[in-house]
């Protein structure tokens, strides 16, 4: 199905092929005003957008790693359907993904002008077939950032530390930052005359590490006002061995942050980076509002997964707890679309469970693209119109091969590759402090939630693995590999 001509309309005709502004954020948890996960945060632009569209407050990532989460979101196939489980894979070398139609390819093949900038897929693992244009270039998708000359600048390094695990203000303006270049390119596209509908993707890199942003954003969060996350002293006592391994993986970040006295500074850096990312979103929203396309463009804002800053003595992503797998997702649909004449609800927050996997099928339906019958997500067109109507659904997140999170209703069930388990009732225990998995009172609940776990997940294809660096943790490829001597020897470095 090819489209020709522009997508301007008269007063009587409906828009068959709307424009799409697709805004991706990186590593953003619920510390934004629309999700109310932190009362210190400052995100007026995300709050503004939430008041104009639908805020999916219980939205979950396919994976707590950038590469598998983005690959799943942008291809429509869950990790268990493709075998793309880990940051340490090349998604283009996964056999199940070599012929799949990415979201960019789908819009482009339908006659859309497709253009992007910044991090959409995982760094240089780009989709070369999905774009008519890309900034800085299709093979170099991320503008160069301005980091301190000596790195790390603030966090004292420790053995096997990810060298971008750092924070601190920069004496530069917004205009000198890489994300501003990304935003400027998309803004330029919104100022152009287009003779056919467009799909524009803006990959904003913050609040991904390192948390180096202009000084003004740090000034919004005085160090003396920073509060640590709520912590339970014996929180780890009821966790199994895999969960405890995730906490210390890569050198035990929490231990080193605490010993260095950098906990509050790290939180300050994350809040500053969120505020900076929010400002970048604001530039994009302003540009759209001031363009000829304000009334015929769908806007989607999403992040690939959340983050932890000391909860469960864990830093970074790569875990299956709620504030790692829950993430930002909001959408606004204008009135006048053939697929949705009344547009989306305005200013409504829904607690219905959703997945990032739902974005692709939703946009495909709203844009009247040729149908695909292999999506692992669900179209949310009905929910966008009636977001408060309750729905019942289980949403799955995987960590590498063989470890699963199941979210359904108030319940969160985690089963790891070694069969250790966690079970939380989030309505009573939102911090996930009390693991109910061993309680005989919840045997039936566990069994019901476990039914959602796929019976035959695709194996992790060996040919897709990349060479590991010394600070990397080998991905779980199978139960046999997880318990193998090879893996155990590698993990000893982090003890």
C-alpha positions in Angstrom: 0.0 0.0 0.0 1.6 3.2 -1.2 0.5 6.7 -0.3 0.9 9.7 -2.6 0.2 13.3 -1.9 0.3 15.3 1.3 -2.0 14.7 4.2 -3.7 18.0 4.5 -7.5 17.8 4.8 -10.6 19.8 4.1 -13.2 20.4 6.8 -15.2 17.3 5.7 -12.6 14.6 4.9 -10.8 12.5 7.5 -7.1 12.0 7.7 -6.2 8.5 6.5 -2.5 8.7 7.0 -1.6 11.1 9.8 1.9 12.3 10.6 3.8 10.7 13.5 6.2 12.4 15.9 8.0 9.6 17.8 10.0 10.7 20.8 12.2 8.2 22.6 13.9 8.8 26.0 16.6 6.6 27.5 16.7 5.0 30.9 13.8 7.2 32.3 12.0 5.7 35.3 8.9 7.0 37.0 10.7 10.1 38.4 8.6 12.4 36.2 5.6 14.5 37.3 3.0 12.5 35.3 4.1 9.3 37.1 4.7 10.9 40.5 7.6 8.6 41.4 9.7 11.3 43.0 8.4 14.5 44.6 11.7 16.4 43.8 11.4 16.1 40.0 10.8 19.0 37.6 9.2 18.0 34.3 6.7 20.6 33.2 6.8 19.6 29.5 6.0 16.0 30.2 3.3 17.2 32.5 2.0 19.4 29.8 1.9 16.6 27.4 0.1 14.3 29.9 -2.6 16.9 30.2 -3.2 16.8 26.4 -3.2 13.0 25.8 -3.3 9.6 27.5 -0.7 8.7 30.1 -0.2 5.0 30.4 0.9 4.9 34.0 1.4 1.1 34.3 3.4 0.5 31.2 6.2 -2.1 31.0 9.3 -2.7 29.0 9.9 -6.0 27.1 13.4 -6.1 28.8 15.4 -4.0 31.3 18.2 -3.6 28.7 18.3 -0.9 26.0 19.0 -3.2 23.1 16.4 -5.9 23.6 13.8 -3.4 24.7 14.2 -1.2 21.7 14.5 -4.1 19.3 11.3 -5.5 20.5 9.5 -2.2 20.5 10.7 -1.3 17.0 10.1 -4.7 15.4 6.9 -5.7 17.2 8.4 -9.0 18.4 8.9 -9.8 22.0 12.3 -11.2 23.1 10.8 -14.7 23.5 9.6 -14.6 19.9 12.9 -13.4 18.4 15.7 -14.6 20.7 16.9 -11.0 21.1 17.4 -10.9 24.9 20.6 -9.0 25.8 22.5 -5.8 25.2 25.4 -8.1 24.2 23.8 -9.2 21.0 23.7 -7.6 17.5 19.9 -7.4 16.8 20.6 -7.5 13.0 22.3 -10.9 13.4 19.3 -12.5 15.2 17.8 -14.8 12.5 14.1 -14.1 13.5 14.7 -10.3 13.0 16.5 -10.4 9.7 13.3 -10.3 7.7 11.0 -8.6 10.1 9.6 -5.2 9.1 10.7 -2.6 11.5 8.5 0.4 12.3 10.5 2.7 10.1 10.4 0.2 7.2 6.7 -0.2 7.6 6.0 3.5 7.4 8.5 4.0 4.6 7.1 1.2 2.5 3.6 2.7 2.9 4.8 5.9 1.3 5.7 8.0 4.4 8.8 10.2 4.5 10.8 8.7 7.4 13.5 10.6 9.2 15.2 10.3 12.5 18.0 11.6 14.8 19.7 10.3 17.9 19.3 7.0 19.6 16.3 5.1 18.3 17.9 1.6 17.9 20.8 0.7 20.2 23.7 3.0 19.4 25.3 2.0 16.1 23.0 -1.1 15.6 20.9 0.9 13.1 18.1 0.1 10.8 19.6 1.1 7.5 16.4 0.3 5.5 13.9 2.3 7.6 14.9 5.9 6.9 14.9 8.3 4.1 17.2 10.6 6.1 19.0 10.4 9.4 21.1 12.8 11.5 24.0 12.9 11.9 23.9 9.9 9.4 22.3 6.5 9.2 25.6 4.8 10.2 26.4 7.4 12.8 23.0 8.0 14.5 24.1 9.9 17.6 25.5 13.4 17.7 28.8 13.7 19.7 28.3 14.6 23.3 30.3 17.1 25.4 31.8 15.2 28.3 34.5 16.3 30.8 38.0 15.9 29.5 38.9 13.5 32.4 36.4 10.7 33.0 35.0 9.7 35.4 34.9 13.3 36.7 33.1 12.7 40.0 32.4 9.0 40.8 35.7 7.4 42.0 36.4 4.5 39.6 36.4 0.9 40.9 37.3 -2.3 39.2 35.0 -3.3 36.4 33.0 -0.1 36.6 31.1 1.0 33.5 33.2 4.1 32.6 30.2 6.2 31.9 28.9 5.8 35.5 29.4 9.4 36.3 27.6 12.7 36.9 28.2 16.4 37.3 27.4 19.8 35.8 28.8 21.2 32.6 29.6 24.8 31.9 27.9 24.8 28.5 24.5 25.8 27.1 21.7 23.6 25.9 22.7 24.6 22.3 26.1 22.9 22.8 24.6 19.5 23.8 24.1 16.5 21.6 20.4 16.1 22.3 19.8 19.7 21.3 21.3 18.8 17.9 18.8 15.9 17.7 16.0 18.1 18.6 17.1 20.8 16.2 17.1 18.4 13.2 13.6 17.2 14.0 12.5 20.9 14.5 13.9 21.7 11.0 11.8 18.8 9.6 8.7 20.2 11.2 9.4 23.6 9.6 9.7 22.1 6.1 6.9 21.7 3.5 6.2 18.0 3.1 4.3 16.5 0.1 3.5 13.3 1.9 3.0 12.2 5.5 6.0 11.9 7.7 7.3 9.6 10.5 9.8 11.6 12.5 11.8 9.9 15.3 13.7 11.9 17.9 16.0 9.8 20.1 16.8 11.8 23.2 19.7 10.2 25.0 19.2 11.6 28.5 18.8 10.5 31.3 21.1 7.8 30.1 24.6 7.9 31.8 26.7 9.8 32.1 24.6 12.4 33.9 26.5 15.4 32.5 24.1 18.3 31.6 24.3 22.1 31.8 24.8 23.6 35.2 21.3 25.2 35.3 19.7 21.8 35.6 21.8 20.8 38.6 20.9 24.2 40.2 17.3 23.1 40.3 18.2 20.4 42.8 20.3 21.7 45.7 22.3 18.9 47.2 21.0 19.6 50.7 17.4 18.9 49.5 18.2 15.6 47.9 16.4 12.6 49.5 17.5 9.0 49.1 14.9 6.4 48.0 13.1 4.5 50.7 15.1 1.5 51.9 14.4 -1.5 54.0 17.4 -2.6 56.0 16.9 -6.3 55.5 15.3 -6.1 52.1 17.7 -8.7 50.5 17.0 -11.4 53.1 14.1 -13.0 51.2 15.7 -12.9 47.7 17.1 -15.8 45.8 20.7 -16.2 44.4 20.0 -14.8 41.0 18.5 -11.6 42.4 21.4 -11.1 44.7 23.8 -11.7 41.8 22.0 -8.9 39.8 22.6 -6.5 42.7 26.4 -7.0 42.8 26.9 -7.7 39.1 29.6 -5.6 37.5 31.4 -4.8 40.8 28.7 -3.9 43.3 27.8 -0.3 42.3 25.8 0.4 45.4 28.6 -0.5 47.8 31.0 1.8 46.0 28.5 4.7 45.7 27.8 4.6 49.4 31.5 4.3 50.3 32.4 7.2 48.1 29.6 9.4 49.6 28.1 9.9 46.1 24.6 8.7 46.7 23.0 12.2 46.9 25.2 13.5 44.1 24.1 10.6 41.9 20.5 11.2 42.5 21.0 14.9 41.8 22.7 14.0 38.5 19.8 11.8 37.5 17.2 14.4 38.4 19.1 17.1 36.5 19.3 14.8 33.4 15.6 14.1 33.6 14.9 17.8 33.8 17.2 18.4 30.8 15.5 15.7 28.8 12.1 17.3 29.6 13.4 20.6 28.2 14.3 18.8 25.0 10.8 17.4 24.8 9.5 20.9 25.3 11.4 22.2 22.3 9.9 19.4 20.2 6.3 20.0 21.4 6.7 23.8 20.9 8.0 23.2 17.3 5.1 21.0 16.5 2.5 23.4 18.0 4.1 26.2 15.9 4.1 24.1 12.7 1.4 23.5 10.0 1.2 19.9 11.3 -0.1 20.6 14.8 -3.6 19.2 14.0 -2.7 16.2 12.0 0.2 14.6 13.9 0.2 11.7 16.4 2.7 12.2 19.2 4.2 9.3 21.1 6.6 9.7 24.0 8.3 6.6 25.5 11.4 5.4 27.3 13.0 2.0 26.9 12.9 1.0 30.6 13.4 2.4 34.1 16.3 2.7 36.5 17.2 2.1 40.1 19.3 4.4 42.3 19.9 2.3 45.4 16.6 0.5 45.9 17.3 -3.0 46.9 21.0 -1.9 47.0 20.9 -1.9 43.2 22.0 0.8 40.7 21.4 0.9 37.0 18.9 -1.3 35.0 19.3 -5.0 34.3 16.8 -6.3 36.9 13.1 -7.3 37.0 11.8 -5.1 39.8 8.9 -2.7 39.3 10.9 0.5 39.1 13.2 -1.0 36.4 10.6 -2.5 34.1 7.9 0.2 34.5 8.6 3.2 32.2 7.2 6.2 30.5 4.6 6.0 27.7 2.2 8.7 26.6 0.3 9.3 23.4 -1.8 12.0 21.9 -4.0 11.4 18.8 -5.6 14.5 17.1 -9.2 14.6 16.0 -10.1 14.0 12.4 -8.4 10.7 11.8 -10.2 8.1 9.7 -9.1 5.4 12.3 -10.1 7.6 15.3 -12.3 10.6 14.3 -12.7 11.9 17.9 -9.0 11.6 18.7 -7.6 10.3 22.0 -8.9 11.2 25.4 -7.4 14.4 26.9 -5.5 14.5 30.1 -6.4 11.0 31.3 -4.1 8.7 33.2 -5.0 5.0 32.9 -3.8 2.3 35.2 -4.6 -0.5 32.7 -1.4 -2.5 32.1 0.3 -1.9 28.8 3.6 -2.8 27.1 6.0 -0.9 24.9 5.2 -3.6 22.4 1.8 -2.0 22.0 3.2 1.2 20.3 3.9 -0.3 16.9 0.5 -2.0 16.4 -1.3 1.1 17.7 0.5 3.4 15.2 0.0 0.9 12.4 -3.8 0.9 13.0 -4.1 4.7 13.4 -2.1 5.3 10.2 -3.9 2.7 8.1 -0.8 0.7 7.3 -1.0 -2.7 5.8 -1.8 -5.2 8.6 0.7 -7.5 10.3 -0.6 -10.6 12.0 2.6 -11.4 14.0 2.6 -8.5 16.5 3.2 -9.5 20.1 1.7 -6.3 21.4 -1.9 -5.1 21.2 -3.4 -2.1 19.5 -4.4 0.5 22.1 -6.8 2.4 19.8 -9.8 1.4 22.0 -7.9 2.4 25.2 -6.9 5.7 23.8 -10.6 6.5 23.3 -11.7 5.0 26.7 -8.7 4.9 28.9 -10.6 4.5 32.2 -12.5 1.3 31.0 -10.8 -1.5 32.9 -9.0 -4.2 31.0 -7.4 -7.5 32.3 -4.1 -8.5 30.9 -0.7 -10.1 31.9 2.4 -8.2 30.7 5.7 -10.1 30.4 9.2 -8.7 30.8 12.3 -10.9 30.3 15.9 -10.5 31.7 18.2 -12.4 29.3 17.0 -15.9 28.5 14.9 -17.8 31.0 14.1 -15.1 33.6 10.6 -13.5 33.6 8.5 -10.9 35.2 4.7 -11.2 35.0 2.6 -8.2 35.9 -1.2 -8.7 36.2 -3.5 -6.6 38.3 -1.9 -5.7 41.6 0.5 -8.7 41.4 4.1 -8.9 40.3 5.6 -12.4 39.9 9.3 -13.0 39.1 10.8 -16.3 38.2 14.5 -16.5 37.5 16.4 -18.9 35.3 17.4 -21.0 38.4 13.6 -21.2 39.4 14.0 -18.9 42.4 10.9 -16.7 42.7 9.5 -13.5 44.0 5.9 -12.4 44.5 4.7 -9.0 45.5 1.2 -7.4 46.0 2.0 -3.9 44.8 -1.2 -2.4 46.2 0.0 -3.4 49.7 3.8 -3.4 49.1 4.7 -0.8 46.4 8.4 -0.9 47.3 8.5 -4.7 46.8 10.0 -5.3 50.3 8.1 -8.4 51.2 8.5 -11.5 49.0 5.4 -13.7 49.3 6.7 -16.4 46.9 7.3 -18.9 49.7 3.9 -18.3 51.4 1.5 -21.3 51.1 -1.3 -18.7 51.0 -0.3 -17.6 47.6 0.4 -20.9 45.8 -2.6 -20.4 43.5 -1.7 -16.8 42.7 1.8 -17.9 41.7 0.5 -20.7 39.5 -2.0 -18.4 37.8 0.6 -15.8 37.0 3.2 -18.4 35.9 0.7 -19.5 33.2 1.6 -16.4 31.3 5.2 -17.4 30.9 5.9 -18.7 27.4 6.2 -22.5 27.1 8.7 -22.4 24.2 10.7 -19.3 24.1 13.2 -19.0 21.3 16.8 -19.8 22.3 19.4 -17.0 22.3 21.2 -17.4 18.9 24.9 -17.7 19.4 25.7 -16.0 16.1 24.2 -12.8 17.4 26.5 -12.4 20.5 29.1 -9.6 20.5 32.5 -9.8 22.1 32.2 -9.1 25.8 34.2 -6.4 27.6 35.7 -7.0 31.0 32.9 -5.2 32.9 30.1 -7.1 31.0 28.1 -9.9 32.4 27.6 -12.9 30.1 23.9 -13.2 29.1 22.0 -16.2 30.2 21.9 -18.4 27.1 20.4 -21.5 28.7 20.1 -23.1 32.1 23.1 -25.3 31.2 25.2 -22.2 30.4 23.9 -20.4 33.5 25.3 -23.2 35.8 28.4 -23.8 33.6 31.9 -23.6 34.9 32.7 -21.1 32.1 30.1 -18.6 33.4 31.0 -19.2 37.0 34.6 -18.4 36.4 33.7 -15.1 34.7 31.4 -14.1 37.5 34.1 -14.6 40.2 35.7 -11.2 39.1 32.7 -9.4 40.7 32.8 -11.1 44.1 
